[in-house]
Amino acid sequence: MVDSERANIESVVLAVRRYGKELTADECSFVVGHSWNEIHAMIVRNHGLAVDMNTLIAQAVEEKRAIVRVAGIATLPGVLETVERLARGSRLAVVTGASTVEAIDALVAAGIAGFFPVVVAAEDYAHGKPSPEPYLQAIERLGVSAQRSIAIEDATPGILSARAAGVRVIAVRAGNFAGHDLSAADVVVDTLNDVTDELAARLLA
């Protein structure tokens, strides 16, 4: 919903740099679409850092807020209109690999925090995307069924997570700056404006 991939990567790079370590290009690519659980495990494994996940998250949040203060944060095309429309007929959740603080910061910046009664973030589960665990938690907390749910994703791990949880998936090209393969989704569209009520009804028919 927000153009955050580059800020996410940079914030993790800067947090790790505090310990005198540098992420490789492949490690930076891994940050996109994966949860903090997997990101932290990768960093500890590859660089031998003796830092717990919550501490690294807090340091990355500091770095990201500094980045956003300078560069601002941009929403993707159609975010507010689409969220407002979908919220009229559905219960909405955010299912993210980011931390709770990062997720709330992004929702507030986009002006849409009030539309999401449920936020499932990295601290809420043991196994992040592509595991189905994040989406299964969202389904349970929303009180809905997987068969009547649709995920909107822009990265391969999220698509696989939702599909493994039994959820239909719409992939959106806008925001997929890392060039993730979106072909595992049920439908691929250009922007959130293309996530119409008719498309949702067709997927759930």
Buried (B, 14 or more C-beta within 10 A) or exposed (E): BBBBBBBBBBBBBBBBEBBEBEBEEEBBBBBBBBBBBBBBBBBBEBBEBEBEBEEBBEBBBBBBBBBBEEEEBEBBBBBBEBBEBBBEEBBBBBBBBBBBBBBBBBBEBBEBBEBBEBBBBBBBBEEBBBBBBBBBBBBEBBEBEBEEBBBBBBBBBBBBBBBBBBBBBBBBEBBBBBEBEBEBBBBBBEBBBBBEEEBBEEBEE
